[in-house]
Amino acid sequence: MTPAEQLGKKIRELRTFKNLSQQQLADLMFVTRKAVGNWENGKRTPDAYTIQRLAGALNVEVMVLLEAQHRIEKTAEDERHIIIVDRDPVILKNFVRQLTETLPDEQIWGFRRPDEALLFAKSNRVCVAFTETELGRNRSGIDLARGLMEIYPKINIIFVTDRPEYAGAAWELNASGYVMKPATAEKIVSQLSCLRYPVPGLLPETGQPED
């Protein structure tokens, strides 16, 4: 058994002990069920930050998982990720599920706090970020966007909000999109199909109309 598989086995054992399904654990962490499955079967290795989130969701000491994670030899793999940031847990969970149905092969992560999203982005390549404009007291999606763009100048920022007054600031930032809630699948696909910085293979190819 490889170190990645050993870590996956530990995650599965802890999840089972807590009587959680993969979907329930995914909902607690605002990620996809597929992400949890990939961790448990050793196909993907959660980084140190994700390990901390896992420990919190499973209510165990972080070193229980970090000790296993440290045994894994990191690769130079440069996977792309999509993040969603919204302080409302219900909206966030539903958005993660909706985006997963639209992009079943992508790595999708949800965050309620902008500082968590920034910390994740510092160690994981983020190509698209969906964010609310208001993220709590003294927490602005505009400021989050600026922070993400300092890390990745060509990141695609899409604001998803019910506050039209931020549209001007969003365009000054060269955001890729500005969607008024509710964020339907049609609105999401429309934004992803015309990103400022295109992401190859993000959307399934559609057949070309006949002449």
BELRATA-V466072 format. One record per run of one state. SS is the DSSP state (H for helix, E for strand, C for the rest). FROM is the first residue (numbers start at 1). LEN is the number of residues. Records with the same first field share a line. If there is no record, write none. Layout:
BEGIN
SS: FROM-LEN ; FROM-LEN
END
This chain:
BEGIN
C: 1-2 ; 18-4 ; 30-1 ; 32-1 ; 41-7 ; 59-3 ; 70-10 ; 86-3 ; 103-4 ; 112-2 ; 122-3 ; 132-2 ; 135-5 ; 152-4 ; 162-2 ; 173-4 ; 181-4 ; 193-19
H: 3-15 ; 22-8 ; 33-8 ; 48-11 ; 62-8 ; 89-14 ; 114-8 ; 141-11 ; 164-9 ; 185-8
E: 31-1 ; 80-6 ; 107-5 ; 125-7 ; 134-1 ; 140-1 ; 156-6 ; 177-4
END
